[in-house]
């Protein structure tokens, strides 16, 4: 087997050192991982290493609601008025199936080797170092700009209550907040996401219950709606064409919208490198993604579809006028129609929470992608430096500095430039998902080539590698046709064409740059590095206590978190 490009030799602590209680189990595990990744104990002690400070409940709630931002509450409205309720339901369901297939693939790789940043390292180890470089820097840029977008969205949402205070003040407050949640210890980030996700989960559950009650006539108006709006104005709206073709194009446009709404779903794997007992908690979290897709997106789109007609004048008016916050949410329109006056303010508060939570999450993921690139020697080595609490503070600081671009959204002229920065990320998430599927396909080949029986894996995703291939083909189709509108009728626009497709040459340029500079080669599955870092993790697994519930309440809690 060829020597790993990431590390030197893989030293082990002696057994008596591991048993020396003066070090503490957390420190031993941390330094053991660091020593194996860096190649020697001295380098590990010089740079430090990330800490496994994310508990099981942190990981589970990050998986359930970590990156649910404004898309589910606001973005889904645009798809709804464009394509109709059935198209939205089918579009989010079809995309959800592909997302679930991709996450199963990622879950298997992350359980085998839970690394910080994970995805760029998987691509570099199993496919091609140039692909790891491309996906790593693409993801860092996308996370950084999305951080700006979510901060901007959160500051604008506050305008629902008070639009007289300069929005730059709110931007400053939110930037300071998310930096504080990320810079001190990963456990603080985990606690914040646990609280944010809990709010979002409770809100979605409450909205689904409200939708069922109102639909069956239990609202203040006692109007039993049923599927009335699926008959008139209709279940599927024509888009850019007439008849079946128009309805198909409407459905396809939802697939694109849904892909953006699911953005960040892979974050649980990014956090795997800092998760406590990852071999237990990551598989559990990946399985929860199914319920996240079903309850939040599929049932959520169904609930909106039965409560609001796609030609509702309030919803269309709010979209055309660019109304801020909850005013443009189909959920709020449904609440207004049902005659429940206080809920819009509550929903706006949840939208604010969601945007702040997503900003927090994208600062975390962006910094860990940068850290993963430094581990792969594709970013400056000083980025590996961690605090005593295990935070890669240079990565956090550099990623957070990009958030200053958010101030460009305040001025009318600079806002146009800010929108262009944001447009560069439109299909970045799709490239990430494609790379995950490609990495898994090669990982699957590497296991076979190196004699690893998949039946011995702690987490083994089903029907592989076919599910990875199906998800990959689905995502490639979305990338190729995501800008189909500009080719129909008189819709041609250079700006819209660039928004839809500029991500392709950017990603290709990143790949070719590293390919040519370092003359990298496609990794032979027989020589793929599937082991570096694994020995220390295997040793750590022996020290995690087995949790046994003492009563019914603990049994329920252990199941949830």
C-alpha positions in Angstrom: 0.0 0.0 0.0 1.3 3.5 -0.9 2.1 5.9 1.9 -0.8 8.2 2.8 -0.3 11.7 1.5 -1.9 13.1 4.8 0.4 11.8 7.5 3.6 10.1 8.3 3.8 6.9 10.3 1.0 6.2 12.7 2.4 5.9 16.3 0.4 4.4 19.1 0.5 5.3 22.8 1.7 2.5 24.9 -0.9 0.6 26.8 0.4 1.8 30.2 0.1 5.4 29.0 -3.5 4.8 28.0 -4.2 3.4 31.4 -2.5 6.4 33.2 -5.5 8.2 34.7 -3.5 11.4 35.0 -4.0 12.1 31.3 -7.8 11.6 31.4 -9.7 9.5 28.8 -10.7 12.5 26.7 -7.2 13.8 26.4 -5.8 10.4 25.6 -8.3 9.8 22.9 -7.8 13.3 21.5 -4.0 13.0 21.5 -4.1 9.4 20.2 -6.1 10.6 17.1 -3.9 13.6 16.6 -0.7 11.6 16.8 -2.0 9.1 14.3 -3.2 11.8 11.9 -0.1 14.0 12.1 2.4 11.2 12.3 4.1 12.0 15.6 3.3 13.0 19.1 5.4 16.2 19.0 3.4 17.7 16.0 0.2 16.6 17.7 1.1 18.5 20.8 2.3 21.5 18.8 -0.9 22.0 16.9 -3.5 20.4 19.2 -6.5 18.6 17.8 -10.3 19.0 17.7 -12.2 17.7 20.7 -15.0 15.2 20.7 -17.3 17.5 22.6 -20.6 16.9 20.7 -22.8 14.6 22.8 -25.3 12.2 21.4 -28.2 14.7 21.8 -26.3 17.4 20.0 -25.6 15.1 17.0 -29.2 13.8 16.9 -30.8 17.2 17.0 -28.2 18.6 14.4 -29.3 15.7 12.2 -33.0 16.5 12.7 -33.0 20.2 12.5 -29.5 21.7 12.3 -29.6 23.4 9.0 -33.3 24.0 8.5 -33.3 27.7 7.7 -35.6 30.1 5.9 -36.1 27.7 3.0 -38.7 25.5 4.7 -40.6 28.5 6.0 -40.2 31.0 3.2 -38.5 29.4 0.1 -41.2 26.7 -0.3 -43.7 29.4 -1.0 -42.1 30.4 -4.3 -42.2 26.7 -5.5 -45.8 26.5 -4.3 -47.1 29.5 -6.3 -45.1 28.4 -9.4 -46.1 24.7 -9.5 -49.0 23.9 -7.3 -49.5 21.6 -4.2 -49.1 18.2 -5.8 -46.0 19.2 -7.7 -44.5 20.5 -4.4 -45.4 17.4 -2.5 -43.9 15.1 -5.2 -40.9 17.3 -5.8 -39.8 17.3 -2.2 -40.5 13.6 -1.9 -38.5 12.6 -5.0 -35.6 14.8 -3.9 -35.9 13.5 -0.4 -35.4 9.9 -1.6 -32.2 10.9 -3.4 -31.0 12.8 -0.3 -31.7 9.8 1.9 -29.7 7.5 -0.5 -26.8 10.0 -0.4 -26.9 10.3 3.4 -26.8 6.5 3.7 -23.6 6.4 1.7 -22.1 9.2 3.7 -23.2 7.6 6.9 -21.3 4.4 6.1 -18.1 6.3 5.3 -18.4 8.5 8.4 -19.0 5.6 10.7 -16.0 3.7 9.3 -13.8 6.8 9.7 -15.3 9.8 11.5 -12.9 12.7 10.5 -13.3 16.4 11.1 -14.6 18.0 7.9 -14.9 14.5 6.5 -16.1 15.0 2.9 -13.0 16.6 1.4 -10.9 14.0 3.1 -13.1 11.1 1.8 -12.9 12.5 -1.8 -9.1 13.0 -1.6 -8.4 9.6 -0.1 -10.8 7.4 -2.2 -11.1 9.3 -5.5 -8.5 11.9 -6.3 -6.7 14.5 -4.2 -7.8 17.1 -6.8 -11.4 16.3 -6.1 -10.9 16.7 -2.4 -9.3 20.1 -3.1 -12.2 21.2 -5.3 -15.0 20.0 -3.1 -13.3 21.4 0.0 -12.7 24.9 -1.2 -16.1 24.9 -3.0 -17.8 23.9 0.3 -15.8 26.5 2.3 -16.8 29.3 -0.1 -20.4 28.1 -0.2 -20.6 27.8 3.6 -19.1 31.3 4.1 -21.4 33.0 1.6 -24.4 31.1 2.9 -23.4 32.3 6.4 -23.7 35.9 5.1 -27.0 35.1 3.4 -28.5 33.7 6.6 -27.2 36.6 8.7 -28.8 39.0 6.2 -32.1 37.1 6.2 -32.2 37.1 10.1 -31.5 40.9 10.2 -34.2 41.5 7.6 -36.7 39.3 9.4 -36.5 41.6 12.4 -38.0 44.3 10.2 -41.3 42.5 10.5 -41.5 44.1 14.0 -39.3 47.2 13.6 -38.1 48.5 10.3 -36.9 51.9 11.7 -33.6 50.7 13.1 -30.7 50.4 10.7 -30.4 46.8 9.6 -26.6 47.0 10.0 -27.0 47.0 13.8 -28.8 43.7 13.7 -26.2 42.3 11.4 -23.5 43.3 13.9 -25.3 41.7 16.8 -25.9 38.4 14.9 -22.3 38.2 13.7 -21.0 38.6 17.3 -23.5 36.0 18.5 -22.5 33.3 16.0 -18.8 33.9 16.5 -19.2 33.6 20.3 -21.1 30.3 19.8 -18.2 28.9 17.7 -15.0 30.2 19.1 -14.9 29.0 22.7 -15.7 25.2 22.6 -17.6 22.9 20.2 -19.9 21.9 23.1 -21.2 25.5 23.2 -22.0 25.2 19.5 -23.6 21.9 20.2 -25.8 23.3 23.0 -26.9 26.2 20.8 -27.9 23.9 17.9 -29.7 21.6 20.4 -31.8 24.6 21.5 -32.3 26.0 18.0 -33.2 22.6 16.6 -35.6 21.9 19.4 -37.5 25.2 18.7 -37.7 24.3 15.0 -38.8 20.7 15.6 -41.5 21.8 18.1 -42.7 24.5 15.7 -43.0 22.1 12.7 -44.9 19.6 14.9 -47.2 22.3 16.1 -47.8 23.6 12.6 -48.6 20.1 11.3 -51.1 19.6 14.1 -52.6 23.0 13.4 -52.9 22.2 9.7 -54.7 18.9 10.4 -57.1 20.6 12.8 -57.9 23.5 10.5 -58.2 21.3 7.5 -60.8 19.1 9.3 -62.8 22.2 10.3 -61.5 22.7 13.8 -60.3 26.3 13.3 -62.1 29.5 14.3 -64.1 29.6 11.0 -65.1 25.9 11.3 -64.6 25.5 7.6 -63.8 22.0 6.6 -61.3 22.5 3.8 -60.2 18.9 2.9 -58.5 18.9 -0.6 -60.7 21.7 -1.9 -57.8 23.6 -3.4 -56.5 20.6 -5.2 -59.7 20.7 -7.3 -59.7 24.5 -7.7 -57.4 26.1 -8.7 -55.8 22.7 -9.1 -53.2 20.2 -7.9 -50.5 20.9 -10.6 -49.9 24.3 -12.1 -48.6 24.7 -15.6 -45.2 26.4 -15.9 -43.6 27.8 -19.0 -45.8 25.6 -21.2 -49.3 24.3 -21.6 -50.8 20.9 -20.8 -48.7 17.9 -19.6 -45.4 19.5 -20.5 -46.2 22.6 -18.5 -47.2 20.5 -15.5 -44.0 18.4 -15.8 -41.8 21.6 -16.0 -43.6 22.8 -12.9 -42.7 19.6 -11.1 -39.1 19.8 -12.3 -38.8 23.4 -11.1 -39.7 22.1 -7.6 -36.9 19.5 -7.8 -34.5 22.4 -8.1 -36.1 24.4 -5.3 -36.2 21.4 -3.1 -32.5 20.7 -3.7 -31.7 24.1 -2.3 -34.0 23.7 0.6 -32.3 20.4 1.6 -28.9 22.2 1.6 -26.6 21.4 4.5 -28.2 18.1 5.3 -24.8 16.5 5.1 -23.6 18.6 8.1 -23.9 15.7 10.5 -21.0 14.0 8.8 -18.9 17.2 9.1 -19.5 17.1 12.8 -18.6 13.4 13.0 -15.0 14.2 13.8 -16.0 16.0 17.0 -18.8 13.6 18.0 -18.7 11.6 21.2 -18.9 7.9 20.5 -19.3 8.4 16.7 -19.6 4.7 15.8 -22.9 4.7 17.8 -24.2 8.2 17.3 -23.5 8.8 13.6 -25.5 5.8 12.3 -28.3 6.8 14.7 -28.3 10.3 13.3 -28.2 9.3 9.7 -31.2 7.1 10.2 -33.0 10.1 11.7 -32.6 12.0 8.3 -35.5 9.8 7.0 -37.8 11.2 9.6 -36.6 14.7 9.0 -37.4 14.4 5.3 -40.8 12.8 5.9 -42.1 15.1 8.7 -40.5 18.4 7.9 -40.5 18.5 4.1 -43.0 16.0 2.8 -45.8 16.4 5.4 -44.9 20.2 5.6 -45.5 20.6 1.8 -48.7 18.6 2.1 -50.0 20.8 4.9 -49.3 24.0 3.0 -51.0 22.5 -0.1 -54.3 21.8 1.6 -54.5 25.1 3.5 -53.7 27.6 0.8 -54.5 27.8 -2.9 -51.5 28.5 -5.1 -53.2 31.6 -6.5 -53.8 33.2 -3.1 -53.7 37.0 -3.5 -52.0 37.6 -0.2 -49.2 35.1 -0.9 -48.7 36.4 -4.5 -48.8 40.0 -3.3 -46.2 39.4 -0.5 -43.9 37.7 -3.0 -44.2 40.5 -5.6 -43.7 43.2 -3.1 -40.7 41.5 -1.5 -42.4 41.4 1.9 -40.0 40.7 4.8 -40.1 37.8 7.3 -43.3 36.0 8.1 -45.4 38.2 5.7 -44.2 36.1 2.7 -44.5 32.7 4.5 -47.2 30.3 3.2 -47.6 29.1 6.7 -48.5 32.6 7.9 -50.9 33.0 5.0 -52.6 29.8 6.0 -52.8 31.0 9.6 -54.4 34.3 8.5 -56.9 32.5 6.4 -57.8 30.3 9.3 -58.4 33.4 11.5 -55.7 32.8 14.1 -54.2 36.3 14.8 -51.3 35.8 17.2 -49.4 33.0 15.4 -47.8 35.1 12.7 -45.6 36.8 15.3 -44.6 33.4 16.7 -43.8 32.1 13.2 -41.6 35.2 12.5 -39.7 34.5 15.7 -39.1 30.9 14.6 -38.0 32.1 11.2 -35.5 34.4 13.0 -34.4 31.5 15.1 -34.0 29.3 12.0 -31.9 31.9 10.1 -29.7 32.5 13.2 -29.3 28.7 13.7 -28.3 28.3 10.0 -25.7 31.1 10.3 -24.3 29.3 13.4 -24.2 26.0 11.5 -22.6 27.3 8.4 -19.8 29.1 10.4 -19.1 25.7 12.0 -19.2 23.7 8.8 -17.1 26.3 6.9 -14.4 26.3 9.5 -14.3 22.5 9.6 -14.0 22.3 5.8 -11.0 24.6 6.0 -9.6 22.4 8.8 -10.0 19.3 6.6 -8.2 21.0 3.7 -5.3 21.8 6.0 -5.2 18.2 7.2 -5.0 17.1 3.6 -2.1 19.7 3.0 -4.4 21.6 0.6 -4.5 24.7 2.8 -1.9 26.5 4.9 -0.6 24.4 7.9 -1.2 27.1 10.5 -4.9 26.5 10.1 -4.4 23.2 12.0 -3.7 25.1 15.2 -6.4 24.4 17.8 -7.2 25.9 21.2 -7.0 23.9 24.4 -10.7 23.4 24.1 -10.2 21.8 20.6 -11.4 24.7 18.4 -9.5 25.4 15.2 -9.6 29.1 15.9 -7.8 30.3 12.8 -10.3 28.4 10.6 -13.2 30.0 12.6 -11.7 33.5 12.4 -11.1 33.4 8.7 -14.5 32.0 7.9 -16.2 34.5 10.2 -14.3 37.3 8.5 -16.2 36.6 5.3 -19.4 37.5 7.2 -18.4 41.1 7.0 -19.6 40.9 3.4 -23.1 40.9 4.8 -22.8 44.7 5.3 -22.9 44.9 1.5 -26.5 43.9 1.5 -27.4 47.1 3.3 -26.7 49.5 0.4 -28.7 49.2 -2.8 -25.7 49.3 -5.2 -23.5 47.0 -3.1 -26.4 44.6 -2.5 -26.3 43.8 -6.2 -22.6 42.7 -5.8 -23.6 40.7 -2.7 -26.3 38.9 -4.6 -23.7 37.9 -7.2 -21.5 36.5 -4.5 -24.5 34.5 -3.3 -25.4 33.4 -6.8 -22.1 31.6 -7.1 -23.2 29.1 -4.5 -26.5 28.1 -6.1 -25.5 24.6 -7.1 -22.5 24.2 -4.8 -24.5 21.8 -2.6 -25.4 19.6 -5.5 -21.7 19.3 -6.4 -21.0 18.3 -2.8 -23.7 15.6 -2.9 -22.3 14.3 -6.3 -18.8 14.1 -4.8 -20.2 12.2 -1.7 -21.7 9.6 -4.0 -18.6 9.3 -6.2 -16.4 9.0 -3.0 -18.7 6.2 -1.7 -18.6 4.3 -5.0 -14.8 4.3 -4.8 -14.9 3.5 -1.1 -17.1 0.5 -1.8 -14.6 -0.7 -4.4 -11.7 -0.1 -1.9 -13.4 -2.3 0.7 -13.7 -5.1 -1.8 -10.2 -4.6 -3.2 -8.6 -4.6 0.3 -10.6 -7.6 1.6 -12.9 -5.8 4.0 -16.2 -7.7 4.4 -19.1 -5.1 4.5 -21.1 -7.5 6.7 -18.6 -6.6 9.5 -19.2 -2.9 9.3 -20.9 -1.2 12.2 -23.2 0.7 9.8 -23.8 -0.8 6.4 -26.1 1.1 4.0 -28.5 -1.1 1.9 -28.5 -1.8 -1.8 -25.1 -0.4 -2.4 -23.5 0.8 -4.7 -26.7 1.1 -6.6 -28.3 3.6 -4.3 -25.2 5.8 -4.6 -25.4 5.6 -8.4 -29.1 6.5 -8.5 -28.6 9.5 -6.3 -25.5 10.6 -8.3 -27.5 10.5 -11.6 -30.4 12.4 -10.0 -28.1 15.2 -8.8 -26.3 15.4 -12.2 -29.6 15.8 -14.0 -30.6 18.7 -11.6 -27.2 20.4 -12.2 -27.5 20.1 -16.0 -31.1 21.3 -16.3 -31.4 23.7 -13.3 -31.4 26.7 -15.7 -33.9 25.2 -18.2 -36.1 28.3 -18.0 -33.7 30.5 -19.9 -33.9 28.2 -23.0 -37.7 28.3 -23.2 -39.6 31.0 -25.2 -38.3 34.5 -24.7 -36.8 33.9 -21.3 -33.1 34.1 -22.3 -31.1 36.2 -19.9 -27.3 36.2 -19.6 -27.6 37.0 -15.8 -30.0 34.0 -15.2 -27.8 31.7 -17.3 -24.7 32.6 -15.3 -26.6 32.2 -12.0 -27.6 28.7 -13.1 -24.4 27.5 -14.5 -21.4 29.5 -13.4 -20.8 27.0 -10.6 -19.8 24.3 -13.1 -16.7 26.1 -14.6 -15.7 27.3 -11.0 -15.8 23.7 -9.7 -14.0 22.4 -12.8 -11.3 25.1 -12.5 -10.6 24.2 -8.9 -10.3 20.5 -9.8 -8.0 21.1 -12.8 -5.9 23.7 -10.9 -4.9 21.1 -8.3 -4.7 18.3 -10.8 -2.2 20.2 -13.0 -0.3 21.8 -10.1 0.3 18.5 -8.1 -0.1 16.1 -11.1 -2.5 14.0 -9.0 -3.8 10.6 -10.2 -7.1 8.8 -9.7 -6.7 6.6 -6.6 -6.5 2.9 -7.2 -9.1 1.2 -4.9 -6.4 -1.3 -3.8 -4.2 1.5 -2.6 -6.9 3.9 -1.2 -6.1 5.0 2.3 -9.1 3.7 4.3 -7.1 3.1 7.5 -5.2 6.2 8.6 -6.8 7.5 11.8 -8.9 4.4 12.3 -6.7 2.6 14.9 -7.0 5.4 17.5 -10.7 5.5 17.0 -11.0 1.7 17.4 -9.1 2.0 20.6 -11.3 4.9 21.8 -14.4 2.8 21.2 -13.4 0.5 24.0 -13.6 3.3 26.6 -17.1 4.5 25.8 -19.6 3.4 28.5 -22.7 1.4 27.5 -25.8 3.4 28.4 -28.5 1.3 30.1 -31.8 3.1 30.7 -32.9 2.9 34.4 -36.6 3.7 33.8 -39.2 4.3 31.0 -38.4 8.0 30.7 -34.7 7.4 30.2 -35.6 4.7 27.6 -37.6 7.3 25.7 -34.9 9.9 26.0 -32.1 7.5 24.9 -34.3 6.7 21.8 -34.7 10.4 21.0 -31.2 11.6 21.7 
